[in-house]
Amino acid sequence: MATRRDLIALSVVALAAATGLGISLTRPFEAPLVPPIRSFDTAAENQLWDLVNAEFGPADAPTIPAAFADVVRGDAQRGRKLYEVQCLHCHGADGYADTYTARLLTPKPRDFHLGVVKFTTTASDAPPRQEDLERTLEQGLEPTAMSSFGNLKPGERTDLAAYVMNLLIRGSVFEDARVRLEQQAPADALAQAIDIETARWAAAAAAPTDPPARPQLQAAGAELELFQSSKAGCFVCHGNDGRGLFAKDTPALSLLDIWGEASAPRDLREGPLLGGESATDLYWRISSGIKGSPMPPMEDLLSPEEIWSLVNLVQSWRAE
Amino acid sequence: MKAWFTIHRLAWLGLVFTIGLTIGIGGTITSTEVGMAYPTWPNINGSSLFNIFYGKLSEAFGIGSVVEHTHRQAASLTGLIMLVLAIMTWVKKETPKRMRNLATVSLLVVIFQGLLGANRVLANDYLVAIFHAVGAQLVVALLVLMVKESATSWERPAQPFPAHRVDRLRLWTTTTMVLLFLNLFAAASLRQKQGAFSGHLILAITTACVLLFVIQQVLTKFRGHVQLQRLAKTTAHALGTQLALGVAAWAFLLGPLIGSFPDEDTRFLFQSILATAHLLCGVLVLALVTAIWQEAKHKLKPEVKV
């Protein structure tokens, strides 16, 4: 039998345990990390970086400048909190993906500082729209470490995408202004970069999201002929049969993306296709290319009908 | 006798394997945050779960995928050991019912753990990850019970001690077990970035205080009980180490020393090792407390004064 002293002590312990458990269940994790202080080669670049941070807020307290208010939806600050839990260990405290965890993964997590992501529904020279990021968050990019975040609520994905938009836009503004530093002072270079980038991001956001209507199927064989033609040139990397000439056993055949990572052409007949397998996904992939990768855009080389015929071909291969 | 010896050895093997490999690698996964190195389960993009070509795997998916892959392989072998243990207890008719139940429950818990692990990956769900972490400790506790109950020394009779002392020890060892699992939940929440540090801190301090009281009780009130004395002394050492590791983990992962690393590589390596060591020492404390709880429950005979 427990004594009165035991019961009193047990009550105190139960109260402490309930308090600890209650805090664990209700109070959010507070990330201890602060964004690394970036240092660049020249004083002008460092000054420009400070100006960009003043414009977009530091990476852990983001703000969306008024010029970009129309292209970003959601609460970037709430998105940052989610980013700290869900994304930071791979994509880094300020989106440079230079964490140690990122080094343990292949392919490497996306480095946002160039303002480029691979899978978009925009023209080849256009930046992504926020919906592209939200779709990637929802669907993931299997079989890479970028898994689906479909378990987040839609509003949370919007906030998270808003924060990633902040990182992407700040990156592209910085890189745009950086190349102007030889001729301009940092403040002037930034002002001009913001003007140009505002127009680019706004145009991408306003462009139609659906590809041109899909035409009737062409005669059998025409698609393969196009695939193997010098006009489209798909066979050069993907092989005559679409299996990916360099895809197997020869990853060292050094096709690199703009982040310096090996980028082997996909086997189009089997295995996952990153960025989705729907007809629309495939259309954009062929039309705009995979941004930053060796997969070039076909929008200037092929008509929409021809692009659709390649989509038909890939889908027929995958259905076999 | 031979069958018991085999079960005992197998349970030991399972325990060492579970703590050293499955939980050790699992803890490393959380420390290095590579749990989602590839979001398929159990195979890696078509490559078998039992693929041991780690070099090729690393080349294709990165070292992180090898860490995750070996955790799944170790967990599969833990499951296999549990299955053999369960079959052995079912086949041997002279096996005590309690032992058979323990083996069956352990097997079911391990299978459930595997399904939780799958769900954690496929749904990318942090809450599932927390329960997966706590479930692993439950497997350890069950294995400790099996190791002890299959030992020949378990045949010894219960030792008589004053009833009020026995009751008190049983009450507080049970309380410690409950606190340990609550604290494990809080710690897993913290490691999965879902819960505040202060929750884990409060529970850790509470658990440590209660455990110190248990140790003090054993050392002073049960002097003649060799097994309990030995377990209490070992637990005291493990608790001291665990508290030191806990303070270090706080200082270097969350507290004032977080900025004291010369470079990112050193920071990552040191923090990962520290966090995993803190986890493993915690598992050791749980295993020892489970053993004390079991001794207190079955090997103490309340002596009523007439």
Contacts between the chains, C-beta under 8 A, distances in Angstrom:
chain1	res1	chain2	res2	distance
A	1	B	164	7.5
A	1	B	167	5.9
A	2	B	167	6.7
A	2	B	168	7.3
A	2	B	171	5.4
A	3	B	164	7.3
A	3	B	168	7.4
A	6	B	168	6.2
A	6	B	171	6.1
A	6	B	172	7.8
A	10	B	171	7.4
A	10	B	175	6.6
A	13	B	175	6.3
A	13	B	179	7.2
A	13	B	206	6.0
A	13	B	209	8.0
A	13	B	210	6.0
A	16	B	202	6.1
A	16	B	203	7.7
A	16	B	205	7.8
A	16	B	206	4.3
A	17	B	178	7.8
A	17	B	179	5.9
A	17	B	182	5.6
A	17	B	203	6.2
A	17	B	206	5.7
A	19	B	202	5.7
A	20	B	182	7.2
A	20	B	183	7.6
A	20	B	186	6.0
A	20	B	198	7.9
A	20	B	199	4.9
A	20	B	200	7.2
A	20	B	201	7.5
A	20	B	202	3.4
A	20	B	203	3.6
A	20	B	206	6.5
A	21	B	182	5.6
A	21	B	185	7.2
A	21	B	186	6.5
A	21	B	199	6.6
A	21	B	203	6.8
A	22	B	199	7.4
A	23	B	195	7.5
A	23	B	196	5.4
A	23	B	198	5.3
A	23	B	199	3.6
A	23	B	202	6.6
A	24	B	185	7.0
A	24	B	186	4.1
A	24	B	189	4.9
A	24	B	190	7.5
A	24	B	195	3.8
A	24	B	196	6.5
A	24	B	199	3.1
A	24	B	200	6.6
A	24	B	203	7.5
A	25	B	189	7.6
A	25	B	195	6.8
A	25	B	199	7.5
A	27	B	195	7.1
A	27	B	196	3.7
A	27	B	198	7.0
A	27	B	199	6.8
A	28	B	194	7.9
A	28	B	195	7.9
A	28	B	196	6.6
A	29	B	189	7.8
A	29	B	190	6.8
A	29	B	193	4.3
A	29	B	194	6.0
A	29	B	195	6.1
A	29	B	196	6.3
A	29	B	197	7.7
A	30	B	196	6.7
A	30	B	197	7.4
A	31	B	193	7.2
A	32	B	253	7.2
A	32	B	254	4.8
A	32	B	255	7.8
A	32	B	258	5.7
A	33	B	258	7.9
A	84	B	193	7.4
A	85	B	126	7.6
A	85	B	193	4.4
A	85	B	194	7.4
A	89	B	33	4.0
A	90	B	33	7.5
A	98	B	264	7.6
A	99	B	264	7.6
A	99	B	268	7.8
A	100	B	32	7.5
A	100	B	264	6.1
A	100	B	265	6.7
A	100	B	267	8.0
A	100	B	268	3.6
A	100	B	269	7.9
A	101	B	32	6.0
A	101	B	33	4.8
A	101	B	34	6.1
A	101	B	64	7.0
A	101	B	268	7.8
A	103	B	62	8.0
A	104	B	32	6.4
A	104	B	34	5.3
A	104	B	37	7.2
A	104	B	62	5.3
A	104	B	63	4.7
A	104	B	64	3.6
A	104	B	67	7.4
A	105	B	34	6.9
A	105	B	37	5.9
A	105	B	61	7.5
A	105	B	62	4.2
A	105	B	64	4.9
A	105	B	65	7.6
A	106	B	58	7.8
A	106	B	59	7.4
A	106	B	60	6.6
A	106	B	61	5.2
A	106	B	62	3.6
A	106	B	65	7.5
A	140	B	39	6.3
A	140	B	124	7.8
A	142	B	39	5.6
A	142	B	40	6.8
A	143	B	38	5.3
A	143	B	39	6.8
A	143	B	40	5.7
A	143	B	44	7.5
A	143	B	45	4.1
A	143	B	61	7.8
A	144	B	38	7.4
A	144	B	39	8.0
A	145	B	34	7.7
A	145	B	36	5.2
A	145	B	37	5.2
A	145	B	38	6.5
A	145	B	39	7.2
A	145	B	62	7.8
A	145	B	64	7.1
A	147	B	36	4.8
A	147	B	39	3.7
A	147	B	121	7.8
A	147	B	124	4.6
A	148	B	39	7.1
A	148	B	124	6.2
A	149	B	124	6.5
A	150	B	124	7.9
A	151	B	123	5.8
A	151	B	124	6.0
A	151	B	125	5.5
A	251	B	59	7.2
A	271	B	45	7.6
A	271	B	46	7.6
A	272	B	45	7.3
